[in-house]
Amino acid sequence: MLGPVTGLRVLDVACGHGRITRELARRGASVVGIDISGVLISKAREIEQDEPLGIRYVHDDVTTPGSLRTSSLNRSRNQTGTRPMTPTASPSTSWP
């Protein structure tokens, strides 16, 4: 449904324990997962530690104004000044 993701930078909002996040990474995307649940992010990080795919998981509330701009997300994979991450929910939407 999503199409090819190889080489894309993807932000998986509400990633939970990372099932879809991991699949995107397996298919060649550079992925950051973010979720409000500390329990689920901890589980995702445990899985990532056991089976590394290069995924960064962030515990944050995306409904808080400015959270995506001020969280550790901005310090993770978007430091190169290259093309911004692509939101998974709406690929045609530009990243702020």
N, C-alpha and C positions, 0 to 999 in steps of 0.2 A: 504493500500500500504506500509506503513512504518513498520508494525508489532508491537509487544508489546513494549511499552516504559516504563513500570512500573520500577521505580528504576534507570532509566538512567538519566544522566546529559546532557542536550541538549542546544546547542547554536543555536538560530534561527536568522540567518543573514538576514537582510532586512525584519524585522518582521512587519513593517508597524504599523497598529493600534492593532496588536496582535491577530488576529483571529486564526491563526494556533498555535501560541504560547500558547494561552489559551486552545485550544483543547489538545495539548500535556500535559499541566499541569493537565487537567481534567483526562487524561488517566494515571496519576501517575508519569510523568517525572518531574524532577527538572529543570526548564527552565529559561534561560536568553535570552531576546530578544534584538537585537541591530539594530539600523537603523540610517541613515544619516538625516532623516527628523525630526526636532524638533517638528513640528506640530503633526506628527503621533505618536511619542513617548509620547508626552503630552496626546494625546487621549488614548493611551494604558495605561498610568499611571492612568488616570481618571477612566477607566473601572476597572483596578486592585483595585483601592481604593474602588469603589462601590461594586465589587464582588471579594474579595481577593482569590487568588489561590497560593500566594507565589512566584509570578514571579518578577524578577528584570529586569527592562528596562534600557538600556544604549543608550544615544545619542552619536554616534560616526560614523566616516567614515572608514569602513573596508578596503577601497582601499588605505588608507594612510599607507605606510610601518611602521610596528611596532604598529599600532593602537590597535590590539588585545592584544598585550603584555603590553602596557603602559596605556590603558584606565582604567576606573573604573571597567571594566569587571573583571580584575584580582583581584580586591579587593572585588568582590561580593561573588561568590559561590565557588571559587576554592582555598579556603584557607586551606582546610583540608589536602592537600598533598595526597589525595586519587586519584583514577582513574580520568583522565582528561575528560572534556566534549566531547560529541560526536557531530561532525558537522552534521546538518540535511541534507545537500545537498549530502553528500557522507559518509554513515556510515562506509565504509571500510577504509577511510582515517584516519590516525593517527593525533591527535591534536598536534600542535607544542609545 
